[in-house]
Amino acid sequence: MYLQQGLPVKCLEKKYSIRSDQKAENAADKIPNKEISCNGEEILTTFRSLLQHKDQKGEIKCL
């Protein structure tokens, strides 16, 4: 996700699966990104929440 002043400029997505017979190190490089629509405020809220809880220890609770 690319943000500029809190607004999304471009949001990219890459979906793939790694199978045991493939080399994981090169799998992602061969799959192209797909541009998707996204909500900048929702992304920033999630990011801020992750930063706020980054040093939290113990049981994982849903944010």
C-alpha positions as MATLAB code, in Angstrom:
seq = 'MYLQQGLPVKCLEKKYSIRSDQKAENAADKIPNKEISCNGEEILTTFRSLLQHKDQKGEIKCL';
ca = [
       0.000    0.000    0.000;
       1.279    3.396   -0.924;
      -0.036    6.314    1.109;
       0.534   10.031    0.692;
      -0.648   12.342    3.500;
      -2.889    9.580    4.837;
      -4.611    8.924    1.526;
      -4.108    5.796   -0.575;
      -2.195    6.429   -3.778;
      -1.964    2.796   -4.849;
      -2.941   -0.493   -3.227;
      -1.481   -3.714   -4.554;
      -2.314   -7.310   -3.774;
      -0.490  -10.541   -4.498;
      -2.112  -13.927   -3.902;
      -0.207  -17.175   -4.204;
       0.404  -20.471   -2.448;
       3.716  -22.171   -1.803;
       3.698  -25.881   -2.377;
       6.272  -28.263   -0.994;
       7.642  -29.009   -4.474;
       8.367  -25.311   -5.209;
      11.202  -23.110   -4.040;
       9.638  -20.552   -1.697;
      12.340  -17.954   -2.268;
      11.348  -17.309   -5.900;
       7.603  -17.958   -5.792;
       6.532  -14.396   -4.976;
       8.822  -12.841   -7.583;
       7.043  -14.661  -10.408;
       3.510  -13.598   -9.468;
       2.406  -10.134  -10.659;
       0.726   -7.627   -8.348;
      -2.921   -6.714   -8.875;
      -4.103   -3.165   -8.189;
      -7.099   -3.071   -5.824;
      -9.232   -0.387   -4.223;
      -8.630    0.311   -0.538;
      -9.632    2.593    2.310;
      -6.730    4.733    3.559;
      -8.275    5.505    6.952;
      -8.963    1.826    7.620;
      -5.364    0.941    6.725;
      -3.927    3.670    8.961;
      -6.189    2.642   11.871;
      -4.980   -0.961   11.608;
      -1.356    0.159   11.313;
      -1.623    2.423   14.373;
      -3.183   -0.408   16.357;
      -0.359   -2.757   15.385;
       2.237   -0.171   16.422;
       0.464    0.398   19.728;
       0.539   -3.331   20.540;
       3.921   -4.271   19.029;
       5.591   -4.883   22.419;
       2.619   -6.661   23.965;
       3.436  -10.082   25.380;
       1.171  -12.967   26.260;
      -1.975  -14.337   24.716;
      -2.905  -12.881   21.345;
      -6.250  -11.120   21.357;
      -8.170   -9.986   18.308;
      -7.598   -6.296   17.559;
];
